[in-house]
């Protein structure tokens, strides 16, 4: 799925919901943000992931693959 922020595609992710374990797994997450946009964009992405998790009744967020382990910390 594309991640669109301020009318630009800034990344993509592959979400999977495991209803039995109430977990949202991001099988792949890639972002291409400028340093200037990073803070605001990550805040917006975090908000949308939280809303997605609430909608699907997920209690946990897991990452399978990402090019930056720093993203895991920033999005939790």
PDB file of N, CA, C and O in Angstrom, chain B, residues numbered from 101:
ATOM      1  N   UNK B 101       0.842  -1.171   0.000  1.00  0.00           N
ATOM      2  CA  UNK B 101       0.000   0.000   0.000  1.00  0.00           C
ATOM      3  C   UNK B 101       0.893   1.241   0.000  1.00  0.00           C
ATOM      4  O   UNK B 101       1.911   1.270   0.691  1.00  0.00           O
ATOM      5  N   UNK B 102       0.525   2.245  -0.754  1.00  0.00           N
ATOM      6  CA  UNK B 102       1.323   3.478  -0.742  1.00  0.00           C
ATOM      7  C   UNK B 102       1.041   4.293   0.515  1.00  0.00           C
ATOM      8  O   UNK B 102      -0.054   4.234   1.073  1.00  0.00           O
ATOM      9  N   UNK B 103       2.024   5.041   0.945  1.00  0.00           N
ATOM     10  CA  UNK B 103       1.867   6.006   2.035  1.00  0.00           C
ATOM     11  C   UNK B 103       1.933   7.384   1.382  1.00  0.00           C
ATOM     12  O   UNK B 103       2.956   7.780   0.824  1.00  0.00           O
ATOM     13  N   UNK B 104       0.818   8.100   1.466  1.00  0.00           N
ATOM     14  CA  UNK B 104       0.730   9.411   0.839  1.00  0.00           C
ATOM     15  C   UNK B 104       0.692  10.460   1.932  1.00  0.00           C
ATOM     16  O   UNK B 104      -0.097  10.373   2.872  1.00  0.00           O
ATOM     17  N   UNK B 105       1.561  11.457   1.793  1.00  0.00           N
ATOM     18  CA  UNK B 105       1.618  12.562   2.745  1.00  0.00           C
ATOM     19  C   UNK B 105       1.862  13.842   1.966  1.00  0.00           C
ATOM     20  O   UNK B 105       2.784  13.917   1.154  1.00  0.00           O
ATOM     21  N   UNK B 106       1.038  14.843   2.211  1.00  0.00           N
ATOM     22  CA  UNK B 106       1.099  16.129   1.510  1.00  0.00           C
ATOM     23  C   UNK B 106       1.126  15.901  -0.009  1.00  0.00           C
ATOM     24  O   UNK B 106       1.969  16.445  -0.722  1.00  0.00           O
ATOM     25  N   UNK B 107       0.187  15.089  -0.474  1.00  0.00           N
ATOM     26  CA  UNK B 107      -0.008  14.821  -1.906  1.00  0.00           C
ATOM     27  C   UNK B 107       1.187  14.179  -2.605  1.00  0.00           C
ATOM     28  O   UNK B 107       1.317  14.281  -3.825  1.00  0.00           O
ATOM     29  N   UNK B 108       2.061  13.519  -1.845  1.00  0.00           N
ATOM     30  CA  UNK B 108       3.198  12.816  -2.436  1.00  0.00           C
ATOM     31  C   UNK B 108       3.269  11.409  -1.850  1.00  0.00           C
ATOM     32  O   UNK B 108       2.958  11.195  -0.679  1.00  0.00           O
ATOM     33  N   UNK B 109       3.672  10.477  -2.660  1.00  0.00           N
ATOM     34  CA  UNK B 109       3.935   9.135  -2.148  1.00  0.00           C
ATOM     35  C   UNK B 109       5.297   9.182  -1.462  1.00  0.00           C
ATOM     36  O   UNK B 109       6.317   9.451  -2.096  1.00  0.00           O
ATOM     37  N   UNK B 110       5.296   8.912  -0.145  1.00  0.00           N
ATOM     38  CA  UNK B 110       6.532   8.998   0.629  1.00  0.00           C
ATOM     39  C   UNK B 110       6.993   7.631   1.128  1.00  0.00           C
ATOM     40  O   UNK B 110       7.990   7.526   1.843  1.00  0.00           O
ATOM     41  N   UNK B 111       6.266   6.594   0.748  1.00  0.00           N
ATOM     42  CA  UNK B 111       6.665   5.257   1.184  1.00  0.00           C
ATOM     43  C   UNK B 111       5.613   4.233   0.832  1.00  0.00           C
ATOM     44  O   UNK B 111       4.641   4.504   0.127  1.00  0.00           O
ATOM     45  N   UNK B 112       5.849   3.049   1.352  1.00  0.00           N
ATOM     46  CA  UNK B 112       4.865   1.976   1.159  1.00  0.00           C
ATOM     47  C   UNK B 112       4.986   0.982   2.302  1.00  0.00           C
ATOM     48  O   UNK B 112       6.025   0.860   2.952  1.00  0.00           O
ATOM     49  N   UNK B 113       3.889   0.283   2.521  1.00  0.00           N
ATOM     50  CA  UNK B 113       3.874  -0.726   3.568  1.00  0.00           C
ATOM     51  C   UNK B 113       2.989  -1.883   3.153  1.00  0.00           C
ATOM     52  O   UNK B 113       2.127  -1.754   2.284  1.00  0.00           O
ATOM     53  N   UNK B 114       3.217  -2.996   3.782  1.00  0.00           N
ATOM     54  CA  UNK B 114       2.453  -4.210   3.534  1.00  0.00           C
ATOM     55  C   UNK B 114       1.886  -4.678   4.875  1.00  0.00           C
ATOM     56  O   UNK B 114       2.537  -5.436   5.594  1.00  0.00           O
ATOM     57  N   UNK B 115       0.649  -4.220   5.217  1.00  0.00           N
ATOM     58  CA  UNK B 115       0.073  -4.571   6.517  1.00  0.00           C
ATOM     59  C   UNK B 115      -0.638  -5.914   6.489  1.00  0.00           C
ATOM     60  O   UNK B 115      -1.199  -6.318   5.471  1.00  0.00           O
ATOM     61  N   UNK B 116      -0.603  -6.591   7.618  1.00  0.00           N
ATOM     62  CA  UNK B 116      -1.337  -7.846   7.779  1.00  0.00           C
ATOM     63  C   UNK B 116      -1.882  -7.879   9.197  1.00  0.00           C
ATOM     64  O   UNK B 116      -1.147  -7.659  10.160  1.00  0.00           O
ATOM     65  N   UNK B 117      -3.178  -8.155   9.318  1.00  0.00           N
ATOM     66  CA  UNK B 117      -3.816  -8.244  10.625  1.00  0.00           C
ATOM     67  C   UNK B 117      -4.007  -9.706  10.982  1.00  0.00           C
ATOM     68  O   UNK B 117      -4.600 -10.471  10.222  1.00  0.00           O
ATOM     69  N   UNK B 118      -3.499 -10.083  12.144  1.00  0.00           N
ATOM     70  CA  UNK B 118      -3.734 -11.423  12.691  1.00  0.00           C
ATOM     71  C   UNK B 118      -4.769 -11.268  13.790  1.00  0.00           C
ATOM     72  O   UNK B 118      -4.457 -10.819  14.893  1.00  0.00           O
ATOM     73  N   UNK B 119      -5.995 -11.638  13.483  1.00  0.00           N
ATOM     74  CA  UNK B 119      -7.095 -11.426  14.422  1.00  0.00           C
ATOM     75  C   UNK B 119      -6.974 -12.305  15.675  1.00  0.00           C
ATOM     76  O   UNK B 119      -7.399 -11.904  16.758  1.00  0.00           O
ATOM     77  N   UNK B 120      -6.407 -13.477  15.528  1.00  0.00           N
ATOM     78  CA  UNK B 120      -6.261 -14.369  16.688  1.00  0.00           C
ATOM     79  C   UNK B 120      -5.337 -13.776  17.739  1.00  0.00           C
ATOM     80  O   UNK B 120      -5.624 -13.846  18.934  1.00  0.00           O
ATOM     81  N   UNK B 121      -4.233 -13.195  17.300  1.00  0.00           N
ATOM     82  CA  UNK B 121      -3.280 -12.628  18.259  1.00  0.00           C
ATOM     83  C   UNK B 121      -3.452 -11.114  18.431  1.00  0.00           C
ATOM     84  O   UNK B 121      -2.700 -10.484  19.174  1.00  0.00           O
ATOM     85  N   UNK B 122      -4.443 -10.534  17.743  1.00  0.00           N
ATOM     86  CA  UNK B 122      -4.712  -9.085  17.813  1.00  0.00           C
ATOM     87  C   UNK B 122      -3.456  -8.284  17.489  1.00  0.00           C
ATOM     88  O   UNK B 122      -3.103  -7.344  18.201  1.00  0.00           O
ATOM     89  N   UNK B 123      -2.785  -8.672  16.399  1.00  0.00           N
ATOM     90  CA  UNK B 123      -1.515  -8.048  16.031  1.00  0.00           C
ATOM     91  C   UNK B 123      -1.568  -7.509  14.608  1.00  0.00           C
ATOM     92  O   UNK B 123      -2.045  -8.173  13.687  1.00  0.00           O
ATOM     93  N   UNK B 124      -1.068  -6.293  14.454  1.00  0.00           N
ATOM     94  CA  UNK B 124      -0.855  -5.729  13.130  1.00  0.00           C
ATOM     95  C   UNK B 124       0.615  -5.935  12.811  1.00  0.00           C
ATOM     96  O   UNK B 124       1.486  -5.450  13.533  1.00  0.00           O
ATOM     97  N   UNK B 125       0.890  -6.649  11.736  1.00  0.00           N
ATOM     98  CA  UNK B 125       2.259  -6.888  11.306  1.00  0.00           C
ATOM     99  C   UNK B 125       2.512  -6.089  10.037  1.00  0.00           C
ATOM    100  O   UNK B 125       1.750  -6.170   9.073  1.00  0.00           O
ATOM    101  N   UNK B 126       3.587  -5.323  10.052  1.00  0.00           N
ATOM    102  CA  UNK B 126       4.013  -4.616   8.853  1.00  0.00           C
ATOM    103  C   UNK B 126       5.100  -5.468   8.218  1.00  0.00           C
ATOM    104  O   UNK B 126       6.258  -5.451   8.636  1.00  0.00           O
ATOM    105  N   UNK B 127       4.691  -6.218   7.189  1.00  0.00           N
ATOM    106  CA  UNK B 127       5.611  -7.163   6.554  1.00  0.00           C
ATOM    107  C   UNK B 127       6.736  -6.436   5.840  1.00  0.00           C
ATOM    108  O   UNK B 127       7.841  -6.964   5.713  1.00  0.00           O
ATOM    109  N   UNK B 128       6.461  -5.234   5.377  1.00  0.00           N
ATOM    110  CA  UNK B 128       7.491  -4.441   4.719  1.00  0.00           C
ATOM    111  C   UNK B 128       7.132  -2.976   4.915  1.00  0.00           C
ATOM    112  O   UNK B 128       5.976  -2.585   4.750  1.00  0.00           O
ATOM    113  N   UNK B 129       8.121  -2.170   5.264  1.00  0.00           N
ATOM    114  CA  UNK B 129       7.903  -0.750   5.447  1.00  0.00           C
ATOM    115  C   UNK B 129       9.092  -0.006   4.866  1.00  0.00           C
ATOM    116  O   UNK B 129      10.240  -0.229   5.253  1.00  0.00           O
ATOM    117  N   UNK B 130       8.791   0.881   3.931  1.00  0.00           N
ATOM    118  CA  UNK B 130       9.825   1.711   3.313  1.00  0.00           C
ATOM    119  C   UNK B 130       9.333   3.151   3.297  1.00  0.00           C
ATOM    120  O   UNK B 130       8.203   3.428   2.896  1.00  0.00           O
ATOM    121  N   UNK B 131      10.188   4.057   3.735  1.00  0.00           N
ATOM    122  CA  UNK B 131       9.862   5.479   3.708  1.00  0.00           C
ATOM    123  C   UNK B 131      10.997   6.252   3.054  1.00  0.00           C
ATOM    124  O   UNK B 131      12.171   5.920   3.219  1.00  0.00           O
ATOM    125  N   UNK B 132      10.632   7.274   2.318  1.00  0.00           N
ATOM    126  CA  UNK B 132      11.639   8.165   1.735  1.00  0.00           C
ATOM    127  C   UNK B 132      11.208   9.598   2.044  1.00  0.00           C
ATOM    128  O   UNK B 132      10.470  10.228   1.288  1.00  0.00           O
ATOM    129  N   UNK B 133      11.696  10.085   3.179  1.00  0.00           N
ATOM    130  CA  UNK B 133      11.334  11.415   3.658  1.00  0.00           C
ATOM    131  C   UNK B 133      12.572  12.288   3.765  1.00  0.00           C
ATOM    132  O   UNK B 133      13.672  11.802   4.029  1.00  0.00           O
ATOM    133  N   UNK B 134      12.378  13.572   3.557  1.00  0.00           N
ATOM    134  CA  UNK B 134      13.463  14.501   3.796  1.00  0.00           C
ATOM    135  C   UNK B 134      13.556  14.737   5.303  1.00  0.00           C
ATOM    136  O   UNK B 134      12.583  14.525   6.026  1.00  0.00           O
ATOM    137  N   UNK B 135      14.702  15.168   5.767  1.00  0.00           N
ATOM    138  CA  UNK B 135      14.869  15.478   7.193  1.00  0.00           C
ATOM    139  C   UNK B 135      13.858  16.535   7.642  1.00  0.00           C
ATOM    140  O   UNK B 135      13.342  16.481   8.759  1.00  0.00           O
ATOM    141  N   UNK B 136      13.588  17.481   6.768  1.00  0.00           N
ATOM    142  CA  UNK B 136      12.647  18.560   7.077  1.00  0.00           C
ATOM    143  C   UNK B 136      11.239  18.018   7.333  1.00  0.00           C
ATOM    144  O   UNK B 136      10.554  18.481   8.244  1.00  0.00           O
ATOM    145  N   UNK B 137      10.807  17.044   6.538  1.00  0.00           N
ATOM    146  CA  UNK B 137       9.451  16.501   6.634  1.00  0.00           C
ATOM    147  C   UNK B 137       9.326  15.333   7.605  1.00  0.00           C
ATOM    148  O   UNK B 137       8.218  14.958   7.989  1.00  0.00           O
ATOM    149  N   UNK B 138      10.442  14.765   7.996  1.00  0.00           N
ATOM    150  CA  UNK B 138      10.409  13.514   8.753  1.00  0.00           C
ATOM    151  C   UNK B 138       9.556  13.571  10.015  1.00  0.00           C
ATOM    152  O   UNK B 138       8.728  12.685  10.228  1.00  0.00           O
ATOM    153  N   UNK B 139       9.731  14.581  10.853  1.00  0.00           N
ATOM    154  CA  UNK B 139       9.001  14.651  12.118  1.00  0.00           C
ATOM    155  C   UNK B 139       7.499  14.692  11.931  1.00  0.00           C
ATOM    156  O   UNK B 139       6.776  13.886  12.515  1.00  0.00           O
ATOM    157  N   UNK B 140       7.022  15.630  11.117  1.00  0.00           N
ATOM    158  CA  UNK B 140       5.584  15.775  10.895  1.00  0.00           C
ATOM    159  C   UNK B 140       4.997  14.557  10.192  1.00  0.00           C
ATOM    160  O   UNK B 140       3.909  14.100  10.544  1.00  0.00           O
ATOM    161  N   UNK B 141       5.701  14.038   9.213  1.00  0.00           N
ATOM    162  CA  UNK B 141       5.203  12.879   8.469  1.00  0.00           C
ATOM    163  C   UNK B 141       5.117  11.657   9.371  1.00  0.00           C
ATOM    164  O   UNK B 141       4.130  10.923   9.320  1.00  0.00           O
ATOM    165  N   UNK B 142       6.124  11.428  10.188  1.00  0.00           N
ATOM    166  CA  UNK B 142       6.099  10.267  11.085  1.00  0.00           C
ATOM    167  C   UNK B 142       4.982  10.395  12.110  1.00  0.00           C
ATOM    168  O   UNK B 142       4.362   9.395  12.470  1.00  0.00           O
ATOM    169  N   UNK B 143       4.716  11.601  12.585  1.00  0.00           N
ATOM    170  CA  UNK B 143       3.584  11.809  13.496  1.00  0.00           C
ATOM    171  C   UNK B 143       2.274  11.436  12.813  1.00  0.00           C
ATOM    172  O   UNK B 143       1.429  10.769  13.410  1.00  0.00           O
ATOM    173  N   UNK B 144       2.102  11.862  11.570  1.00  0.00           N
ATOM    174  CA  UNK B 144       0.881  11.562  10.818  1.00  0.00           C
ATOM    175  C   UNK B 144       0.755  10.062  10.544  1.00  0.00           C
ATOM    176  O   UNK B 144      -0.335   9.499  10.648  1.00  0.00           O
ATOM    177  N   UNK B 145       1.857   9.425  10.199  1.00  0.00           N
ATOM    178  CA  UNK B 145       1.845   7.980   9.935  1.00  0.00           C
ATOM    179  C   UNK B 145       1.513   7.222  11.217  1.00  0.00           C
ATOM    180  O   UNK B 145       0.734   6.270  11.192  1.00  0.00           O
ATOM    181  N   UNK B 146       2.096   7.637  12.328  1.00  0.00           N
ATOM    182  CA  UNK B 146       1.816   6.997  13.623  1.00  0.00           C
ATOM    183  C   UNK B 146       0.324   7.112  13.957  1.00  0.00           C
ATOM    184  O   UNK B 146      -0.288   6.140  14.400  1.00  0.00           O
ATOM    185  N   UNK B 147      -0.260   8.294  13.747  1.00  0.00           N
ATOM    186  CA  UNK B 147      -1.692   8.487  14.010  1.00  0.00           C
ATOM    187  C   UNK B 147      -2.544   7.551  13.159  1.00  0.00           C
ATOM    188  O   UNK B 147      -3.486   6.937  13.659  1.00  0.00           O
ATOM    189  N   UNK B 148      -2.215   7.443  11.885  1.00  0.00           N
ATOM    190  CA  UNK B 148      -2.990   6.582  10.987  1.00  0.00           C
ATOM    191  C   UNK B 148      -2.816   5.102  11.339  1.00  0.00           C
ATOM    192  O   UNK B 148      -3.778   4.337  11.271  1.00  0.00           O
ATOM    193  N   UNK B 149      -1.617   4.696  11.709  1.00  0.00           N
ATOM    194  CA  UNK B 149      -1.411   3.305  12.133  1.00  0.00           C
ATOM    195  C   UNK B 149      -2.215   3.008  13.392  1.00  0.00           C
ATOM    196  O   UNK B 149      -2.784   1.925  13.528  1.00  0.00           O
ATOM    197  N   UNK B 150      -2.262   3.967  14.309  1.00  0.00           N
ATOM    198  CA  UNK B 150      -3.044   3.790  15.533  1.00  0.00           C
ATOM    199  C   UNK B 150      -4.525   3.652  15.200  1.00  0.00           C
ATOM    200  O   UNK B 150      -5.202   2.780  15.745  1.00  0.00           O
ATOM    201  N   UNK B 151      -5.031   4.494  14.320  1.00  0.00           N
ATOM    202  CA  UNK B 151      -6.444   4.406  13.915  1.00  0.00           C
ATOM    203  C   UNK B 151      -6.725   3.072  13.228  1.00  0.00           C
ATOM    204  O   UNK B 151      -7.771   2.464  13.456  1.00  0.00           O
ATOM    205  N   UNK B 152      -5.800   2.619  12.393  1.00  0.00           N
ATOM    206  CA  UNK B 152      -5.930   1.334  11.703  1.00  0.00           C
ATOM    207  C   UNK B 152      -5.989   0.202  12.724  1.00  0.00           C
ATOM    208  O   UNK B 152      -6.799  -0.717  12.600  1.00  0.00           O
ATOM    209  N   UNK B 153      -5.120   0.278  13.736  1.00  0.00           N
ATOM    210  CA  UNK B 153      -5.096  -0.756  14.772  1.00  0.00           C
ATOM    211  C   UNK B 153      -6.389  -0.758  15.589  1.00  0.00           C
ATOM    212  O   UNK B 153      -6.917  -1.824  15.907  1.00  0.00           O
ATOM    213  N   UNK B 154      -6.894   0.409  15.924  1.00  0.00           N
ATOM    214  CA  UNK B 154      -8.153   0.489  16.667  1.00  0.00           C
ATOM    215  C   UNK B 154      -9.287  -0.104  15.841  1.00  0.00           C
ATOM    216  O   UNK B 154     -10.081  -0.895  16.350  1.00  0.00           O
ATOM    217  N   UNK B 155      -9.364   0.272  14.577  1.00  0.00           N
ATOM    218  CA  UNK B 155     -10.425  -0.227  13.694  1.00  0.00           C
ATOM    219  C   UNK B 155     -10.401  -1.754  13.615  1.00  0.00           C
ATOM    220  O   UNK B 155     -11.450  -2.398  13.619  1.00  0.00           O
ATOM    221  N   UNK B 156      -9.196  -2.327  13.544  1.00  0.00           N
ATOM    222  CA  UNK B 156      -9.067  -3.782  13.408  1.00  0.00           C
ATOM    223  C   UNK B 156      -8.871  -4.488  14.746  1.00  0.00           C
ATOM    224  O   UNK B 156      -8.572  -5.681  14.781  1.00  0.00           O
ATOM    225  N   UNK B 157      -9.039  -3.755  15.847  1.00  0.00           N
ATOM    226  CA  UNK B 157      -8.942  -4.292  17.201  1.00  0.00           C
ATOM    227  C   UNK B 157      -7.595  -4.964  17.469  1.00  0.00           C
ATOM    228  O   UNK B 157      -7.531  -6.024  18.091  1.00  0.00           O
ATOM    229  N   UNK B 158      -6.530  -4.335  16.995  1.00  0.00           N
ATOM    230  CA  UNK B 158      -5.173  -4.848  17.221  1.00  0.00           C
ATOM    231  C   UNK B 158      -4.594  -4.210  18.485  1.00  0.00           C
ATOM    232  O   UNK B 158      -4.795  -3.024  18.748  1.00  0.00           O
ATOM    233  N   UNK B 159      -3.882  -5.012  19.249  1.00  0.00           N
ATOM    234  CA  UNK B 159      -3.252  -4.530  20.472  1.00  0.00           C
ATOM    235  C   UNK B 159      -1.743  -4.388  20.337  1.00  0.00           C
ATOM    236  O   UNK B 159      -1.107  -3.695  21.130  1.00  0.00           O
ATOM    237  N   UNK B 160      -1.171  -5.045  19.331  1.00  0.00           N
ATOM    238  CA  UNK B 160       0.282  -5.028  19.160  1.00  0.00           C
ATOM    239  C   UNK B 160       0.640  -4.674  17.730  1.00  0.00           C
ATOM    240  O   UNK B 160      -0.122  -4.920  16.795  1.00  0.00           O
ATOM    241  N   UNK B 161       1.831  -4.083  17.584  1.00  0.00           N
ATOM    242  CA  UNK B 161       2.383  -3.748  16.279  1.00  0.00           C
ATOM    243  C   UNK B 161       3.734  -4.434  16.151  1.00  0.00           C
ATOM    244  O   UNK B 161       4.602  -4.284  17.010  1.00  0.00           O
ATOM    245  N   UNK B 162       3.904  -5.188  15.072  1.00  0.00           N
ATOM    246  CA  UNK B 162       5.167  -5.876  14.821  1.00  0.00           C
ATOM    247  C   UNK B 162       5.698  -5.475  13.450  1.00  0.00           C
ATOM    248  O   UNK B 162       4.933  -5.162  12.537  1.00  0.00           O
ATOM    249  N   UNK B 163       6.997  -5.491  13.327  1.00  0.00           N
ATOM    250  CA  UNK B 163       7.668  -5.202  12.067  1.00  0.00           C
ATOM    251  C   UNK B 163       8.392  -6.452  11.602  1.00  0.00           C
ATOM    252  O   UNK B 163       9.117  -7.072  12.380  1.00  0.00           O
ATOM    253  N   UNK B 164       8.207  -6.828  10.348  1.00  0.00           N
ATOM    254  CA  UNK B 164       8.948  -7.949   9.765  1.00  0.00           C
ATOM    255  C   UNK B 164      10.193  -7.453   9.049  1.00  0.00           C
ATOM    256  O   UNK B 164      11.294  -7.952   9.282  1.00  0.00           O
ATOM    257  N   UNK B 165      10.010  -6.462   8.171  1.00  0.00           N
ATOM    258  CA  UNK B 165      11.118  -5.933   7.385  1.00  0.00           C
ATOM    259  C   UNK B 165      11.014  -4.423   7.276  1.00  0.00           C
ATOM    260  O   UNK B 165       9.946  -3.875   7.006  1.00  0.00           O
ATOM    261  N   UNK B 166      12.119  -3.775   7.485  1.00  0.00           N
ATOM    262  CA  UNK B 166      12.231  -2.357   7.210  1.00  0.00           C
ATOM    263  C   UNK B 166      13.702  -2.059   6.990  1.00  0.00           C
ATOM    264  O   UNK B 166      14.569  -2.721   7.559  1.00  0.00           O
ATOM    265  N   UNK B 167      13.976  -1.081   6.179  1.00  0.00           N
ATOM    266  CA  UNK B 167      15.366  -0.739   5.904  1.00  0.00           C
ATOM    267  C   UNK B 167      16.001   0.028   7.061  1.00  0.00           C
ATOM    268  O   UNK B 167      17.224   0.154   7.125  1.00  0.00           O
ATOM    269  N   UNK B 168      15.188   0.533   7.962  1.00  0.00           N
ATOM    270  CA  UNK B 168      15.705   1.318   9.080  1.00  0.00           C
ATOM    271  C   UNK B 168      15.123   0.837  10.397  1.00  0.00           C
ATOM    272  O   UNK B 168      13.918   0.934  10.629  1.00  0.00           O
ATOM    273  N   UNK B 169      15.987   0.320  11.256  1.00  0.00           N
ATOM    274  CA  UNK B 169      15.507  -0.098  12.568  1.00  0.00           C
ATOM    275  C   UNK B 169      15.056   1.114  13.383  1.00  0.00           C
ATOM    276  O   UNK B 169      14.275   0.982  14.325  1.00  0.00           O
ATOM    277  N   UNK B 170      15.549   2.284  13.015  1.00  0.00           N
ATOM    278  CA  UNK B 170      15.141   3.527  13.660  1.00  0.00           C
ATOM    279  C   UNK B 170      13.637   3.780  13.475  1.00  0.00           C
ATOM    280  O   UNK B 170      12.993   4.352  14.355  1.00  0.00           O
ATOM    281  N   UNK B 171      13.083   3.358  12.342  1.00  0.00           N
ATOM    282  CA  UNK B 171      11.647   3.527  12.099  1.00  0.00           C
ATOM    283  C   UNK B 171      10.823   2.775  13.136  1.00  0.00           C
ATOM    284  O   UNK B 171       9.783   3.266  13.574  1.00  0.00           O
ATOM    285  N   UNK B 172      11.269   1.612  13.524  1.00  0.00           N
ATOM    286  CA  UNK B 172      10.548   0.831  14.529  1.00  0.00           C
ATOM    287  C   UNK B 172      10.391   1.634  15.804  1.00  0.00           C
ATOM    288  O   UNK B 172       9.313   1.665  16.398  1.00  0.00           O
ATOM    289  N   UNK B 173      11.456   2.277  16.220  1.00  0.00           N
ATOM    290  CA  UNK B 173      11.423   3.071  17.438  1.00  0.00           C
ATOM    291  C   UNK B 173      10.540   4.299  17.252  1.00  0.00           C
ATOM    292  O   UNK B 173       9.740   4.622  18.131  1.00  0.00           O
ATOM    293  N   UNK B 174      10.672   4.978  16.134  1.00  0.00           N
ATOM    294  CA  UNK B 174       9.934   6.208  15.896  1.00  0.00           C
ATOM    295  C   UNK B 174       8.438   5.986  15.740  1.00  0.00           C
ATOM    296  O   UNK B 174       7.648   6.878  16.050  1.00  0.00           O
ATOM    297  N   UNK B 175       8.038   4.819  15.267  1.00  0.00           N
ATOM    298  CA  UNK B 175       6.611   4.560  15.041  1.00  0.00           C
ATOM    299  C   UNK B 175       5.928   3.828  16.187  1.00  0.00           C
ATOM    300  O   UNK B 175       4.705   3.685  16.175  1.00  0.00           O
ATOM    301  N   UNK B 176       6.659   3.376  17.147  1.00  0.00           N
ATOM    302  CA  UNK B 176       6.023   2.734  18.311  1.00  0.00           C
ATOM    303  C   UNK B 176       5.523   3.744  19.285  1.00  0.00           C
ATOM    304  O   UNK B 176       4.963   3.380  20.319  1.00  0.00           O
TER     305      UNK B 176
END
